[in-house]
Amino acid sequence: MSRRSGGCLVVFAVVSALAVSGPVLYWRFKNSLKLGHSKISCPPCVCDCPPPFSLQRIAPGLANLSVSDCGSNDPDIKQEMEKQFVDLLTEELKLQESVTKEHSRHMNITLADAKRLASQYQ
C-alpha cells in the first residue's frame, strides 16, 4: 500500500512541475524558434508625449509654502516644542501609568460586581 501511494506521489509531483513550468518553457521555446528563423525588427518608437506635470505647473503657490513658522503664535505649542526628549518620555510614562491605574481600578470594580452577582445566585 505504501509503495503504491509513494508512486502516486511521484507522479503527482511530476505532473505538478510540468503544469507549472510547462507554459513558460513552451513560450520560451516558441519565441526562440521565431527569432531564429525570421529577423523581425521593431520600428523605432516615436514618442510625442507631453512632459509630465510638475507641482509647480499644477499649483504654483503650493510649492512655495513654508511651514517653518507653523504654530509659532500658539504659546502651548511653543512650550511643548521647547521640552527636552527626556521630559517628553517621562511625561509619556506618567500618562501610561495613569491609564494603567485607571484600567486596573475599572477591572477591580468589574470583578467585585461579578463576585457580588455570583454570590447572590449561590
N, C-alpha and C positions, 0 to 999 in steps of 0.2 A: 504494500500500500504506500509506504513512504517513497519507494523508488518511482512509482507512477506519479505521485504528487511532485517529486523533485523534477521529473521530466516535464511535467506541465508547467512548472515554474520557469524552467529554462526556456521553453517555447514561448511562454508569455513575455519573458524579458526580451527575447529576440524580436518578437513581433512589436513590442512597445518601442524598442530602439529604432526599428525600421519605420514605424509610424511617425516618430518624432523627427528623425533625421532624413527620412526619405525625400520629402518635398524639397528640402534645402539642397540635397545632393542632386536631385533631378534638375532643378533650375540652374544650379551652377554648371552642371554638365551641358545642359541645353544652351546656355549663354556662351560657354567656351567653344562649342561647336559652331555657333552662329558667328562669333567674332573671328574664328579661324578661317572660315570659308569665304566670307564676304567682308570687304573693307568698307564698312559704312562709317562715314564720319559725320559728326553733327555739324550743322551750320553754326556759325558764330552767333552768340547770343547778343541781341540788341536790347539794351536796357534804356528806355527813355522814362525812367521813373523819376518822380519829383523827389527832392531831398526830404528826409524825414522832418517832421515838425519838431521844433525845439520849444522849450518852455518860454523862451524869450519871445517867440513869434505868436504863441497861443495866448499868453497873458503877460504882456510886457511889464506891468507893475509888480507882478507876483515875485519875479526873480530878484527884485531889489529890496525885498523886505528884510529887515534885520530884527532879530528877536533878542538882541543882547540887553536891551533895556526893559525887557518884559518883567513886569512886577516890581520895578524899582520904586514906584509910588506907593505900594502897599507896605506898611510897616510890619505886618505879620509875616509876609513872605520874606522881607529883608532880614528879619530876625531869624527865621528858620534857615535861611541860606548862610548865615554867619556862624551857625553852630558847627562844632567840630565833629568829625566822623565818630569818635568815641562817644561823644554826648548823644549823638543820634542812635547809636547801638544801645546805649544804656536806656534811653527812653523807650526804644522798641522792646527791650527785655522787660521793662516795667509794665508796659502795656500788655505783653503776652502773659505776664504773671497775674495781672488783674483779671484778664479774660479767663485764665485757668482757674483762679479762685472762684469767680462767678459761676463757671461751669460746674465746679465741684460742689458749690453750695446748692445749685439747682438740682444736681444729681442726688445729693443727700436728702433734699426735701422730697423729691420724687420717690426715693427709696423708702423714706419714712411713711409717706402716704400709702405706698404699696403694702408695707408691713401692716399698717393700721387696717387697711381693707382686708388683707388676708386673715388677720386675727378676728375680724368680725364674722367671717364665714366659717370659722372653726368651731 
